[in-house]
Amino acid sequence: MTEDDFRPGFHFTPARHWMNDPNGLVHHDGTWHLFFQHNPEANEFGHVSWGHASSPDLVHWTEHPVALRASESELIYSGSAVVDAHDTSGLGDGTTPPLVAVFTSVYADRQAQSLAHSLDGGATWTPYAGNPVLDRASTEFRDPKVFWHATGEDTGHWVMVAVEADQRLVLLHRSDDLRHWTLLSTFGPGTGPEDFWECPDLFALPVDGDPADRRWVLVVSVNPGGVAGGSGTRWFLGDFDGTTFTAADTAADAVDAPVRERRWLDWGHDHYAAVSYDNAPDDRRVTIGWMGNWAYAHDMPTTPWRGAMALPRELSLRTVEGAVTLVQRPVPELAVLEGTATAWAAYDLEGERTLPAGERYRLDVTFEHGDARDFGLDLCVGPGAATRLRYDPAAGLLSLDRTASGETAFSPAFAAVDTAPVALADGRLRLEVWVDRCSVEVFAQGGTACLTQLVLPDAAATGLACVSTGGTTRVVELSHTPLARAR
């Protein structure tokens, strides 16, 4: 095997060394910026800095020099970036609105929030002389996500959501200038099995596209305590009145809800620390998550890099069977990777039917349940190996099984079967599956449930099959689209 055998073709990875959480997601002058937790000196967590990549289309990424570099006295933990269009911070030059990064400075005895600004589109950054700008004398106060908030007669102000991680507490602050902050309220504390809450985000979305009906979504990453094991990302539906976030009065939105009853951005092992873009055009809500899990991230057998980002996803709220739910879809810009699709006429499936595959493709399939015990797909099939995607109609569960997917022995936490609750719609299951050599991302029922897993198959494991066990399943629609490399 070569050192790049497990490098994906259309997911962002750094050229070298360690990467974890996405940071500072901001759209500016037609460019999507992706900053990220990065060790610029080694293939392991440490010397925590902000790496930087940019893209014109969320697909083709160019990596740049390190944006914010750690020093002997300060590590640069997660945070956000905003376009300070009105130069409220006073960090502009009178003609160019600054980009302002708000990040966690990690000192020997505490974590506090700091600023840096850029006047050249994010190429270079100047730390603020008055750092830190928000200090609670806490060792676990981190991950600021900042956005501009204006309603009614309020001309607008900045809101920050951050966490006291070990208290499982989200803190909301406000500022008029990004430099002076006042505490508004808190949300939590969580009382589940999590050790830490991290990487919060807060935003409003219209329900069913109705601008008059907007609900608020609070995203919180938890580690450990994720639904699949290790780290994971949950979300709450609710309301934000400018001061306080109030979760909806449902069982799923209770901070202490049982783990399987919570709302999860992704039910798989490998989607964490997802946050959304500031200043995205057309009021889009686009997120990127780290495709990894703290349970085994340090052990992943990749070199000279370690860490990948999941596909960018566009979020919306939709009413499904009377309940408002979050819908996640791969961004439409990914269509630029598409080759010529192959489609099949509907047919009845019993047993297994092989299909052409390859290393990188999207599969769109709609199954109609007949009398089969379970049905689904075998992905990344090779000698004695496969990643198995199955639907169990009796249990109402969609599972993604990587226990025999290829290389798994490097960590006892890696071999796993992840499950998501998914209901049939008129007896049908619609799946959109993205395979990129060493990853599988599944969007079920139009994106109302997602499963993401890293896999490490042999280079020859490129097979694909539709499977129906213990009876017949109708394959109503089926198409296979090869996908090009993005680099």
C-alpha angles and dihedrals in degrees: 000000000000124000092257098049091111097040111118122234103222105018117089117255128166115251090238141006137006128339133174133149121031111240139185097015105187137153114217132168093344095313129111111217122205117189118180145183103271143171103211092190108047146019093250138069112284145084084056112212138150114267117198138215132163137198138188091213112018088254110068110053130192117200117222135193117288109289102201115017127202120241133200090268102035137043119197109230129182126310145128142264131222139189104242092207095175095039091239088162094057089228095118127097097236095265107044120059106226128238106229124202117204111196144156117264110207112206128178093266107024151008120240138165122260141176139228128175138206130203097180102064096275098308095116132017135206118205114229113255092224097057131180098048096180121033125168095173086246130142094211106039107122157118103067116199112191131193139166114253125193129160134163112330092352107107089204145270140193122271123198125197114194136153143241086214102198092044091053088231131142114210123202119204133175133212139175095205109023088245103075119048134191124196112244105176146313135242122210146338100218115220102191129104094283119122095200142016112213146169102021125192131186127194144144126242132184116246112239089348093297109140090198091061109057124163129190126240123202115196121199127177117214129202118216110003099068115152092245094041130275114027127000143156126244131186137207128210115216149103135292116201095187092272111040135033111218118191119226116266096252132114092244092057097052110113090225097044115140109273096249091049095055126099110257127190088213131009094206130089098250115060116087143151093017113179134170136245124262117224095011111173122256091017090286119167105217122174137187125197133193110256096221146077129230090224090077109358092116091054101051107130098228128123147225085004135037123195138041137201123237120238115288108258132203115218133213139159119241135177110241118182091339097312128102111237138174117254122202123194131176107254113266091235087079088076088085087076095057123119125190111312124224117213130191131209117246116279142168114255127206118167116347136334120187123220135191110269135157133179100296126034148121119235121199113191138163118199125194114205117238120162100311120130090223139343141189143101141315108216132189090014118188138147104320093343140095142146105234124212111189139171120211107201094192093055097033090229132137111204134194112199121193098164090112097027098114129272109027107136096090090084132019088219096058105072103077149143113225121197135195127191107244127170123210115244109221088338093307137115119203118198134184110191125188117196120188108174096270103024140060122199118185125194110190128197094001095317101309089124128028135192122190126183137168113224131186107205128170114268089252093055098103101122126124134192141173111229135197117180127199097001146357131316125183116230099211099177130008132171133163120204120188114220128213127226114267095213 
